[in-house]
């Protein structure tokens, strides 16, 4: 895709739909997510995510845990038809102490 076809201004988010399903027991296991991000101008971006969550139970009410996920942007319509990405997410959490620490990194590009 040529540089002049890439939007010059940041798009405005209008809606974000997510369909999640999981195969887990007590929060431990595999989860999958498909999402559609709809921008104010009608452009859409399609994505998928797979993750694994592990909760550590220590006998208290605390559910310390960690989550590892990989997400892919698989395209969209109009302006974003050629967008692609690979993102890696890691997260540690402890809901009893209102603690979440996450990190996301990755790359995105526009196919030609």
Secondary structure, 3 states (H helix, E strand, C coil): CCHHHCCCCCCCEEEEEEEEEEEEECCEEEEEEEEEEEECCCCEEEEEEEEEEEEEECCCCCEEEEEEEEEEEEEECHHHCCEEEEEEEEEEEEHHHCEEEEEEEEEEEECC
